[in-house]
Amino acid sequence: MYLALREIRFAKARYTLIAAIMLLISFLVLFVTGLAQGLAYDNAASIQNMPATHFVLEQGSDHRFTRSQISGEKLEQTRSVVGETNAEPLGVQMTSVVLSGDIQKIDVALLAVNPKGWLAPDLTMGVAEKQETGGVVVDEKLAEHGVRLGSILVDQASGTRWTVTGFVKNESFSHAPAVFLSKEEWMGLHSLSSAQSGSGSAEGQAVYNAVAVKATEVQVSKLQSAVPNTEIIKKADAVSAIPGYKEEQGSLLMMIAFLFVISAFVLAVFFYVITIQKTSQFGILKAIGTRTAYLAGSVTLQVLLLSVFSLAVSIFLVKVLEMALPGTMPFQLGANMLALTCAAFIAMSLAGSLFSVWKVARIEALDAIGRAAA
């Protein structure tokens, strides 16, 4: 500790430069991590917020809600296994709506849930009781488009009109704000769409995209055989199957991984060069009896101190930036992910110092003193 701190105080400019580079890299790592988490949540917030453990989808739907159709018969079969209150129907549809009297289209995700069931989100404003009579509950992001309580939304595909009766927070699907419909509105919407397309679907027949269930592993095993021509998937699988989710997260995670590698490489180069420049000093210290472990620990401690300092400043800057970012910016950096990212950054930084430690261990006292004397 003494040697590490004395050297940092002696060569302030050198270590300030290294700390500045580490600060920029750590800030970028934390920001991209927060952006990745924010985009992931914005892409699947409504599904992640649901207390369901599994979803029942049509077989061959590739785990995607929009490719699945589940009849009311399969809903009842599911309930016979997991219990009446542990299975809720779920409808999912992407569409565009406009405010009545306006021409600006808004992309939304229609989610059909029972307003009184456990899939229904908590309201931040308004009431949910009117959903059964042409009312809908919408995400707060739609307020930026001028949507208010009592506003009329018109579905561009079917012409159906809904009255906004309430708002919810952080509810979205595939980066589109969610609009929650009741079962009656969902059936009416599909009856109208079937009539317009001439598909001839029976009026009043309930067809959903999935059944959300709360089930144990034993019940899931029974569902496989009790509900034919379906697939039972976990919530995480349903989230991963949302179009673009894996590709988006894969790109961002690759960027984060490269930033970690770059930070380790930059540190390795800087400290290796510094170690080479101090070969004679290390040789003299070894000649007077200083242990190699002490010298190696001094180098490692310098890296640790610089890493912790740069991370502390980066966390402060990221939190300030987070408060300044607009509400539409999908940025989310929770305490657990923050701690994990910081731990990974410190670990990679210490890994980058191994080259310098290896160099210190190989220094021979007599050779180093001889080169210094020459």
N, C-alpha and C positions, 0 to 999 in steps of 0.2 A: 504493500500500500504506500509506504513512504517513498520508495523509488519511483513508482508510477506517477504519483502526484507531483513530485519534485520535477520530473521530466516534463510533464504537461505545463507546469508553471514556467519552466525555463524556455521551452519552445512554444510559446503561446500562438504565434502566427501559424505555425505548421499544424498544430492540433485544432486551431480554430477553422482552418480550411477544411480539414477532414470532417469536423463536426458539422460544418455548413453543408457539405455534400451529403452526409448521412441524414441531415435534417430534411433536405429536399427529397431524398429517396423515400424516407419513412413517411413524410407527408403524402407523397404520391401513392404509396402503398395503402395508407389508411383511407385516403380519399377514394381510390378505385375500389377498395373493399366495401366501403360504405355505399358506393354507387351500385356495385354488384348486388349487395343485399337489398338495396332499395328497389332496384329493377325486378329482382326475384319476387319480392313481396308485392309489388305493384302488378306483376303479371298473374299472380295467383292468390291475392289477398283473401278473396271470398271463400275459396276452397280451404286455405290454411286456417281461416278463422272458424270453420265449421267444426263442431265437436265430434264429428264422425270418425270412426276408426277405419272403416272400409267402405267401398262403393261397389254396388252390383251394376255391371254394364253388360250390354249385349255382346255375345261372343263374336270375335272378329273385328271389334271396334278399335283395336290397337290402343286401348286404355283411354280413348278420347271421348269426352262427353258428347260432342257434337256429331259423332258418328254412331251413337248408340240410341236404340229405341227400346224402352222397357214398358210393357203393358201393365195394366192394373192387376191382371192375373198373377204376374210375376211379383208384383208388390205384395199381394196377399200371401203368396208362397214364402216370400222372405220373412214376413211378419210371423208366420206360423213357426219359424225356427228361432228367431231372435226376440220375439215378443212384439206386441202391438205398438208399444211406445218406443221401441228401439229401431224402428225403420221409418224413414221419411222419404217421400218422392222428391225428386229434384229435376227441374227442367232447365236447360241451358240453350240459349240461342243468341247469336250475334246479329245485330240489326242497326239501323240508323233511325233516329227520330228527329223531329223538328218541333220547336215551340210553336204553338198555335199562332198564326199570323206572321210567322217568320219563315225565311227560306234557308237559313243556315242549318246544315245537317250536323248531327252529333252522333258519333259512333258510341254505342252502348252495348252492354251484355245483359240480356234478359235472363233473370234467374227466378224460376217458379218454385216457391216454398210455401209451406203452411204458415200463415202469419202468427199462429198461436203455437207452432211447433218449435222444437229446439234448433232447427236450422235457421230460423228467422233471426237476423241480427238485431242488436240493441239500437234503439232510436236515440238520436241526439236532439231531435226536434220533431214535433208533430205527433200523429197517432197512426197506428197500424190497423185499427178496426175497420176503417173504410176501404181497405184493399179489396174486400169482397164485392164492392159496388163500384168498380171502375177506378179505384184508387191504387197508386203505386208508391213505394218507398224508394228513394234514389240516393246515390252517393253524393256527399257534399261537393265533390269536384264539379258537379253539374251547375252549382251556383255560379261558377265562373262564366258560364254560358247564359246567365240571366234566368236560370230556373229558380223559382220561389215556391213556397207553399201555395197551393191553389193553381199553379201553372198547369196548362194543358199540353201534354206531349202527344204527338201524332206519329205513329209507326209508319215509316215510309213504305214498307213492304205490303202491309195489309190495310192501312188507313185507320187502324184502331186508335181511339183516343183514350188517354188516361189522365187522371188528375193526380198531381203530386200531393200526397197527404203527409209525408214525413221524410226526414233525412237520416242517413247513417254515415258513419265515418270509416275510412280505410276499407272500402268494399269495392273490389275491381276484379275483372277476369280478362286475361289476355290484353292487359294494358287499357282496357275500356272500363269506364265507370259502370257500376252495377245498377240495374233497375229491378226491384223485387216485385214479382207479380203473385197474386193468389192463385190457387188451383182453378177457380172459376174463370179468371181472366186468361189463364194459360189455355184452358180447354176452348174457350171462346176464340182465342187467337188462332189456334190450330184448326178449329172447325171452319173459320173464315178462310184460312190459307188453303185448306183442302178443297173448299168449294170453288175458290178462284182458280186453283190448278186443275180441278176436275179429277182429283185422285179417287174420289168416291169413298173416303173414309167415313165410317159410321159416326154420326153426330153424337156427341156426348161420350165417346169412347176415350178414356184417359190414356194418353201415351206420353211417357216421360223419357228423359235421357238417362237417368240413373236412379238408384235407390241408395240413399245414405243410411248406413247402419252403425250401431254401436254393438260390437260383437267380440266375443272371446275367440281364441284360436280354435277351440273345440266347435263353437257355433259356425265359424267360417268353414271348417271341414264339412260340416253337415250341409251348409248352403250349397256347396259344390254339387252335391247330388240331389238336393231338394229342389233347386231351381235350375232346370236344364237350359242349355244354350245360352249360358251367361258366363261371365268371368268376374271373379271377386278380387278386387285390387285394393292395396293399401292407399292411404291418403297421399303418401309421398310419391307413389307411382302415378297417381292421378295428376299431381302437380307437375311431375316431370314430363308427362305426355301432352301438356298444353302446348299448342303450336309455337315454336320458336323459343321455348323455355330453355331446353338443353343447349341449343346452339348459342343463345345469348349468354348464358352462364358459362359455357365452355370457353367462349372468347375472352370474357372478363377474367376468369380464373387463370387462363394462360398468360394474360398480361400480368396478373399478380405474381404468378410463379416466376416469370422472367424478371420482374422487379426484385424479387427476393434473391435470385441468382446474381443479378447485376450488383446488388448491394454487397453480397458476399465477395464477389470478384473485385469490386473497387476497394473494399477494405483490405483484402488479401494483398493486392498490388501495393497500396500505400504503405502498409505496415511492413511488407517484405522489403521494400526499398529502404524504409527507415531503419530496419534491422540490419541490412547490409551496410548502411552508412555508419552504424554504431558497432560494427564488428570488433574494432580495437577496444572500445570501452567495455564491451561484454567480456572480451578476453582478459583484460586487466582485472575486472571484478571476479572472474573465475580464478585467476591466479592468486588473489588474496583470500580465497576460500569461500566465495559466494556460491551457493548451490545453484545448479541448473534449474531446479524446480522453482526456486525463488525468482530467477530472471524470467523464466517462461510465465510464471504467474503474474509478474509485473506487466508483461506485454498483454496478457489476456485481460487483466484488470483495466488497462487503458481502453481496450476495445469495449469492455462492458460499460465503463463510465461514459464513454462517448455515445454508445448506443442508447443507454437509459436517458441521458440528457437530451439527445435528439428526439427520442420518442416522447418525452415529456413536453417539449416545445411543440412537437407535431400534433399531439393530442389537443393541446390548447388551441392551436390554429384551426384544426379541423372542427372543433366544437364551435368556435367563433364563426367559421364559414357556414356551418350547419344552420346556425341561427339566422344568418344573412341570406341563405338560399330561399328562393320562392317556394310556396307550398306545392307547386306542381312538379318540383324537382324530386325525383324518386331517390332519396338518400336516406339510408338507415344504417346506423352503426351502434348496435346494442352493446351492453357491458360485456357479455360473454364473447361476442365476436371481436370486440376491441381487445380484450385480454388475450384471446387466442392469437390474434394478429401480432400483438406486441411480443408475445412469447416466441412466436415463429421468427420474427425479425431479429430478436436477440440471439436466438439459436443459430440463425444463418450468419450473423455477424461474428459470433464466437467460432463458427466453423471456418470463416474466412481468415481468422487469426492463426489457424493451425499451421499455415506455411511459415509464419514468423516463428512460432514455437519450435517447429522442426529445424529452422535455421539456427536458432539460439542453442538448441541441443547439440548441433554438429560443430559449433565453434570450439576450436582447440585453443587453450590459453596461450601456449608458446607460439603457435603460428600467428595468432592475432597480434600479440605483442611484437613479434618479429616484423610483421608487415607495417605496424605503426612506427617502429624505429627506423625502418627503411625509408 
